Amino acid sequence: MIQQYKNSFDTLEFQKSNYHDKIKTHNSVIDNLLKEITDSAGLLRTTISSLNKN
């Protein structure tokens, strides 16, 4: 029983680090998607404005 707890606590720091890395990766993906949406919205506004002038 004690060995099971020891194993759990021994890997806790690794699990915490791994979880932190996954969060950073997820946040990076979301950030990139938001930037792409923002860029696309700007391009769409520009294109619509150009079409409305003609």
MIKE-240877 format. One line per field, with one value per atom (N, C-alpha, C, O): residue in three letters; x negated, y, z negated; atom name. Coordinates in steps of 0.2 Angstrom, whole numbers, plus 2048, in hexadecimal, padded with zeros to 3 digits. Last residue first. Example, Ala and Ser with C-alpha at 12.3 -4.5 7.8 and 13.67 -1.06 7.14 Angstrom:
aa: (ser;ser;ser;ser;ala;ala;ala;ala)
xx: (7C0;7BC;7C0;7BD;7BE;7C2;7BE;7B9)
yy: (7F5;7FB;800;806;7E4;7EA;7F0;7EF)
zz: (7DD;7DC;7D9;7D8;7D9;7D9;7D9;7D6)
at: (N;CA;C;O;N;CA;C;O)
This chain:
aa: (asn;asn;asn;asn;lys;lys;lys;lys;asn;asn;asn;asn;leu;leu;leu;leu;ser;ser;ser;ser;ser;ser;ser;ser;ile;ile;ile;ile;thr;thr;thr;thr;thr;thr;thr;thr;arg;arg;arg;arg;leu;leu;leu;leu;leu;leu;leu;leu;gly;gly;gly;gly;ala;ala;ala;ala;ser;ser;ser;ser;asp;asp;asp;asp;thr;thr;thr;thr;ile;ile;ile;ile;glu;glu;glu;glu;lys;lys;lys;lys;leu;leu;leu;leu;leu;leu;leu;leu;asn;asn;asn;asn;asp;asp;asp;asp;ile;ile;ile;ile;val;val;val;val;ser;ser;ser;ser;asn;asn;asn;asn;his;his;his;his;thr;thr;thr;thr;lys;lys;lys;lys;ile;ile;ile;ile;lys;lys;lys;lys;asp;asp;asp;asp;his;his;his;his;tyr;tyr;tyr;tyr;asn;asn;asn;asn;ser;ser;ser;ser;lys;lys;lys;lys;gln;gln;gln;gln;phe;phe;phe;phe;glu;glu;glu;glu;leu;leu;leu;leu;thr;thr;thr;thr;asp;asp;asp;asp;phe;phe;phe;phe;ser;ser;ser;ser;asn;asn;asn;asn;lys;lys;lys;lys;tyr;tyr;tyr;tyr;gln;gln;gln;gln;gln;gln;gln;gln;ile;ile;ile;ile;met;met;met;met)
xx: (858;858;85F;861;858;856;857;858;85B;861;85F;863;84F;855;85A;85E;848;846;84B;84C;84F;84E;84D;84F;84C;853;853;857;83E;841;848;84A;83D;83A;83D;83F;845;847;844;848;83C;843;846;849;831;830;838;839;835;833;833;835;839;83E;83C;840;82C;831;837;839;826;823;829;829;82E;82E;82B;82E;82C;833;833;836;81E;821;828;829;81F;81B;81D;81E;826;829;825;829;81C;823;826;829;812;811;818;818;818;816;815;817;81A;820;81E;822;80D;812;817;819;809;806;80A;80B;811;812;80F;811;80C;813;814;817;7FF;800;807;808;801;7FE;7FF;800;807;80B;808;80C;7FD;803;807;80A;7F4;7F2;7F8;7F9;7FC;7FA;7F8;7FA;7FB;802;801;804;7ED;7F1;7F7;7F9;7EC;7E9;7EC;7EC;7F4;7F6;7F2;7F6;7EE;7F5;7F6;7FA;7E2;7E2;7E9;7E9;7E6;7E3;7E3;7E4;7EC;7F0;7ED;7F0;7E4;7E6;7EA;7EB;7E3;7DD;7DE;7DA;7F0;7ED;7E6;7E4;7F2;7F7;7F3;7F3;7E8;7E8;7EC;7EA;7ED;7E6;7E6;7E4;7F9;7F9;7F2;7F2;7F4;7F8;7F9;7F8;7ED;7E9;7ED;7EB;7F7;7F2;7EE;7ED;7FC;800;7FC;7FD)
yy: (8F7;8F6;8F5;8F4;8F7;8FD;8FD;902;8EA;8F0;8F6;8FA;8E4;8E2;8E8;8E9;8EA;8EB;8E9;8ED;8E5;8EC;8EE;8F2;8D7;8DA;8E1;8E4;8D7;8D5;8D8;8DA;8DC;8E0;8DE;8E2;8D2;8D9;8DD;8E1;8C7;8C7;8CE;8D0;8CB;8CA;8CA;8CD;8CB;8D1;8D1;8D5;8BE;8C3;8C9;8CD;8B8;8B6;8BC;8BE;8BD;8BE;8BD;8C1;8B6;8BE;8C0;8C5;8A9;8AC;8B3;8B6;8A8;8A7;8AA;8AC;8AB;8B0;8AF;8B3;8A0;8A7;8AC;8B0;896;896;89D;89F;899;899;89A;89D;897;89E;89E;8A4;889;88E;895;898;885;883;888;88B;88A;88C;88B;88F;883;88A;88D;891;876;877;87F;881;878;876;877;87A;87A;87F;87E;883;86E;874;87A;87D;866;865;86B;86D;86A;86B;86A;86D;867;86E;86F;874;859;85D;864;867;857;855;859;85B;85C;85F;85E;862;853;85A;85E;862;847;848;84F;852;84A;849;84A;84D;84B;850;850;855;83D;843;849;84D;832;834;83B;83E;831;832;834;838;82F;836;837;83C;822;828;82F;833;81B;81C;821;825;81D;820;820;825;816;81D;821;826;809;80C;814;818;807;808;80B;80F;806;80C;80D;813;7FA;800;806;80B)
zz: (919;920;922;928;90B;90F;916;91A;908;907;90B;90C;909;90E;90D;913;8FF;906;90B;910;8F4;8F5;8FC;8FF;8F5;8F6;8F7;8FB;8F3;8FA;8FB;900;8E6;8EC;8F2;8F7;8DF;8DF;8E5;8E8;8E2;8E4;8E4;8E9;8DC;8E3;8E6;8EB;8CE;8D1;8D9;8DC;8CD;8CC;8CF;8D3;8CE;8D3;8D3;8D8;8C2;8C9;8CE;8D3;8B9;8B9;8C0;8C3;8BC;8BC;8BD;8C1;8B9;8BF;8C1;8C6;8AB;8AF;8B7;8BA;8A7;8A6;8AA;8AD;8AA;8AD;8AC;8B1;8A1;8A8;8AC;8B1;895;896;89E;8A1;895;895;897;89B;895;89B;89B;8A0;889;88F;895;899;880;880;887;88A;883;884;885;889;87E;885;887;88C;870;874;87C;880;86C;86C;870;874;86E;872;872;877;864;86B;870;875;859;85A;862;865;859;85A;85C;860;857;85E;85F;864;84A;850;857;85B;844;843;849;84C;846;849;849;84D;840;847;84A;84F;833;836;83D;841;831;830;834;837;82F;836;836;83C;822;826;82D;82F;81D;81C;820;822;822;824;823;828;81B;823;825;82A;80E;810;818;81A;80F;80D;810;813;811;816;815;81A;805;80B;811;815;7FC;7FB;802;804;800;800;800;804)
at: (N;CA;C;O;N;CA;C;O;N;CA;C;O;N;CA;C;O;N;CA;C;O;N;CA;C;O;N;CA;C;O;N;CA;C;O;N;CA;C;O;N;CA;C;O;N;CA;C;O;N;CA;C;O;N;CA;C;O;N;CA;C;O;N;CA;C;O;N;CA;C;O;N;CA;C;O;N;CA;C;O;N;CA;C;O;N;CA;C;O;N;CA;C;O;N;CA;C;O;N;CA;C;O;N;CA;C;O;N;CA;C;O;N;CA;C;O;N;CA;C;O;N;CA;C;O;N;CA;C;O;N;CA;C;O;N;CA;C;O;N;CA;C;O;N;CA;C;O;N;CA;C;O;N;CA;C;O;N;CA;C;O;N;CA;C;O;N;CA;C;O;N;CA;C;O;N;CA;C;O;N;CA;C;O;N;CA;C;O;N;CA;C;O;N;CA;C;O;N;CA;C;O;N;CA;C;O;N;CA;C;O;N;CA;C;O;N;CA;C;O;N;CA;C;O;N;CA;C;O;N;CA;C;O;N;CA;C;O;N;CA;C;O)
